[in-house]
Amino acid sequence: MWLTGGDIGDPNALEIDGDRLLVGNNADQSLKSIDLAPGP
C-alpha cells in the first residue's frame, strides 16, 4: 500500500541493500528506505 501514498514522488534511483529497498526521492530531496523483509 505504500506505493499508493504520497511519500515517494518522482523517484530517481533504486538500490536493493539486503532486506531494504533504497529510493532516491526527488520530491523532497531525500533517500527513503523500505523494509522488504516479510512481516510477522
C-alpha positions in Angstrom: 0.0 0.0 0.0 2.9 2.4 0.4 3.1 2.7 -3.3 -0.3 4.4 -3.4 0.7 7.0 -0.8 2.3 10.4 -1.3 5.6 9.6 0.5 7.6 8.9 -2.7 7.4 11.4 -5.5 9.5 11.4 -8.7 11.8 8.6 -7.7 15.2 8.8 -9.5 17.2 5.8 -8.1 16.6 2.3 -6.8 19.0 0.1 -4.9 18.5 -3.2 -3.0 20.5 -3.4 0.2 19.9 -6.7 2.0 16.3 -6.6 3.1 15.8 -2.9 2.2 14.9 -1.0 -0.9 16.5 2.4 -1.1 14.8 5.0 -3.2 16.2 8.4 -4.2 13.2 10.8 -3.9 13.3 14.0 -6.0 10.1 15.3 -4.4 11.8 16.2 -1.1 15.4 15.5 -2.0 15.7 12.5 0.4 16.7 8.9 0.4 13.8 6.6 1.5 14.4 3.1 3.0 11.7 0.5 2.6 11.8 -2.8 4.6 11.3 -5.7 2.2 11.5 -8.5 4.9 8.3 -10.4 5.4 6.3 -9.2 8.4 5.0 -11.3 11.3 
